[in-house]
Amino acid sequence: MKRLLFLLIIGLAGAVTLVWLGVWQMNRLEEKQGFLAEMQARIDADPVELPANPDPERDRYLAVKVSGAILPRELHVLVSQKQVGAGYRIIAPFQTDDGRRILLDRGFVPVDARDNVRRIGPAEVSGNLHWPNETDTYTPKPERGTETWFARDVDAMAQVLDTEPVMLIAATDLDPGVSPLPVDTAAIPNDHLQYAITWFSLAVIWIGMTGHFLWRTRARRQT
């Protein structure tokens, strides 16, 4: 009897835990869907003027439109594109008509186009503000003298290019040799439904195994 009770307690505890994990993943799915919907709405909104004091939390993904000029000098962020291969994001300083300087993510170029001459000067740019979180303690430092970076670090890049710590991700073509990489939600993983299905499936299997062990234990006691 004690063995049956022990198996029943373990079975119930395991099943409750697995079901709770599945429910938690469903709640996370709802939260993630809400976040992605809000993000997409901000991306697709009509562009506004560049805020006077952009805030990394309040203004993340804000659609803006600026006019001014792309200035000389670039930073090259090593990245990889599907079906294209390795290349660089081109980060340049941009000066608005009212004299503000911000970072401009112009887009992607293949490795062999890194040193090509790109159009600078007057430009009108539409895109989204973003403060990418791409660095950690393992991110290599930029290579001195080559302008090669391994992640977009808004604060550090702003110091190097003498701009505000604000990055505008271009959504428009500024140069035929540069492919814009606009902000979107496609690259943000949302696997919570798969995780929930996995936990619920494990709960069903666990309950089935518990029932099997209880049946075998009881059958042995009756023989």
C-alpha positions in Angstrom: 0.0 0.0 0.0 2.8 2.4 0.9 4.5 1.7 -2.5 1.3 2.5 -4.3 0.8 5.7 -2.4 4.4 6.7 -3.1 4.0 6.1 -6.8 0.7 8.0 -6.8 2.3 11.0 -5.0 5.3 11.1 -7.4 3.0 10.7 -10.4 0.7 13.5 -9.3 3.6 15.9 -8.4 5.3 15.3 -11.7 2.1 15.7 -13.7 1.2 19.0 -11.9 4.7 20.3 -12.4 4.7 19.5 -16.2 1.2 21.0 -16.6 2.3 24.1 -14.7 5.3 24.5 -17.0 3.0 24.2 -20.1 0.6 26.8 -18.7 3.5 29.1 -17.9 4.6 28.8 -21.5 1.1 29.7 -22.8 1.2 32.8 -20.6 4.6 33.7 -22.0 3.2 33.1 -25.5 0.4 35.6 -24.9 2.9 38.2 -23.5 5.3 37.7 -26.4 2.5 38.0 -29.0 1.4 41.3 -27.3 5.0 42.6 -27.4 5.4 41.7 -31.0 2.1 43.3 -32.0 3.1 46.5 -30.2 6.5 46.5 -31.7 5.1 45.9 -35.2 2.6 48.7 -34.7 5.4 51.1 -33.8 7.5 50.0 -36.8 4.6 50.5 -39.2 3.4 53.8 -37.7 3.7 57.0 -39.7 7.1 58.5 -39.2 7.5 61.5 -36.9 10.3 64.0 -36.3 13.3 62.9 -34.3 12.5 63.5 -30.6 14.5 66.1 -28.8 15.7 63.7 -26.2 15.2 60.1 -27.4 14.8 57.5 -24.7 16.0 53.9 -25.3 12.9 52.5 -23.6 10.2 54.9 -24.6 11.4 55.5 -28.2 12.7 52.0 -29.2 11.4 51.1 -32.7 9.9 54.6 -33.1 9.3 55.4 -36.8 11.1 58.7 -37.7 12.0 60.7 -40.7 15.0 63.0 -40.8 16.6 65.2 -43.4 20.2 66.3 -43.5 23.4 64.8 -44.7 25.4 61.6 -44.4 28.8 62.5 -43.3 32.2 60.9 -44.2 33.6 57.9 -42.2 32.1 54.6 -41.5 32.1 51.8 -39.0 31.7 48.2 -40.3 29.9 45.6 -38.2 30.6 42.1 -39.2 27.4 40.1 -39.8 26.0 37.3 -41.9 23.0 37.2 -44.2 21.1 34.1 -45.2 21.7 33.0 -48.8 24.3 35.8 -49.0 27.0 35.0 -46.5 29.3 37.3 -44.5 29.3 41.0 -44.9 29.1 44.3 -43.0 26.5 46.7 -41.6 27.5 50.2 -42.5 27.2 52.6 -39.7 27.8 56.3 -40.6 27.3 59.6 -38.8 24.3 61.6 -40.0 23.8 65.4 -39.4 20.3 66.7 -39.4 19.3 70.0 -40.8 19.2 71.5 -37.3 22.7 70.4 -36.6 22.2 67.2 -34.5 24.5 64.3 -35.2 23.2 60.7 -34.8 24.2 57.2 -35.9 22.8 55.9 -39.2 22.7 52.2 -39.9 22.6 52.3 -43.7 22.3 48.5 -44.2 24.3 45.6 -45.5 27.1 45.2 -48.0 29.0 41.9 -48.9 32.6 41.5 -47.8 34.0 42.4 -51.2 32.1 45.7 -51.2 33.4 46.9 -47.9 35.8 49.4 -49.3 33.6 50.6 -52.1 32.8 54.4 -52.3 29.3 55.1 -51.1 27.2 58.1 -51.6 27.4 60.8 -48.8 25.9 64.2 -48.6 22.3 65.4 -48.5 19.7 62.7 -47.8 16.3 62.2 -46.4 16.0 59.0 -44.3 13.0 57.1 -43.0 13.5 54.3 -40.5 13.2 53.3 -36.9 15.2 54.2 -33.8 16.8 51.3 -32.1 19.3 50.6 -29.4 20.5 47.0 -30.2 21.5 44.8 -27.3 24.2 42.8 -29.1 27.3 43.0 -26.8 28.3 41.0 -23.8 31.6 40.1 -22.0 32.6 37.8 -24.8 32.2 40.3 -27.7 35.6 41.1 -29.2 36.8 44.7 -29.1 36.8 46.6 -32.4 39.9 46.2 -34.4 42.0 49.4 -34.2 42.7 51.1 -37.5 40.3 48.9 -39.5 36.9 50.3 -38.3 35.8 46.6 -37.9 33.2 46.0 -35.1 31.6 42.7 -34.1 28.4 44.1 -32.7 26.4 47.4 -32.7 27.3 49.2 -29.5 25.4 52.5 -29.7 27.2 54.3 -26.8 30.7 53.2 -28.0 30.0 54.0 -31.6 28.6 57.4 -30.7 31.9 58.3 -29.0 33.9 57.2 -31.9 31.8 59.1 -34.5 31.1 62.0 -32.2 27.3 61.7 -32.3 24.4 61.4 -29.9 23.9 57.8 -28.6 21.0 57.4 -31.0 20.8 55.0 -33.9 18.4 55.2 -36.8 18.0 52.0 -38.8 17.4 53.1 -42.4 14.3 51.5 -44.1 14.9 53.3 -47.4 17.5 52.8 -50.1 20.3 55.4 -49.7 22.8 53.8 -52.1 22.4 51.1 -54.8 25.3 49.2 -53.3 23.8 49.0 -49.8 20.9 46.8 -48.9 18.7 48.2 -46.0 18.1 45.9 -43.1 15.0 47.6 -41.5 13.8 46.7 -38.1 11.2 43.9 -38.1 9.8 41.2 -35.8 10.9 38.3 -38.1 14.2 37.7 -36.3 12.6 37.6 -32.8 12.0 34.0 -31.7 8.6 33.0 -30.4 8.8 29.3 -29.7 6.6 29.3 -26.6 3.7 27.4 -28.2 6.2 24.6 -29.2 7.5 24.6 -25.6 4.0 24.4 -24.2 3.1 21.5 -26.4 6.3 19.7 -25.3 5.5 20.2 -21.6 1.8 19.1 -22.0 2.9 16.1 -24.0 5.4 15.1 -21.3 2.6 15.5 -18.8 0.4 13.0 -20.7 3.3 10.6 -21.0 4.1 11.0 -17.3 0.5 10.3 -16.3 0.5 7.3 -18.6 3.7 5.9 -17.2 2.4 6.5 -13.6 -0.8 4.6 -14.4 1.2 1.8 -15.9 3.5 1.5 -12.9 0.5 1.6 -10.5 -1.2 -1.1 -12.5 1.9 -3.4 -12.5 2.5 -2.8 -8.8 -1.1 -3.7 -8.0 -1.1 -6.7 -10.3 2.0 -8.1 -8.6 0.4 -7.6 -5.1 -2.6 -9.6 -6.3 -0.6 -12.6 -7.6 
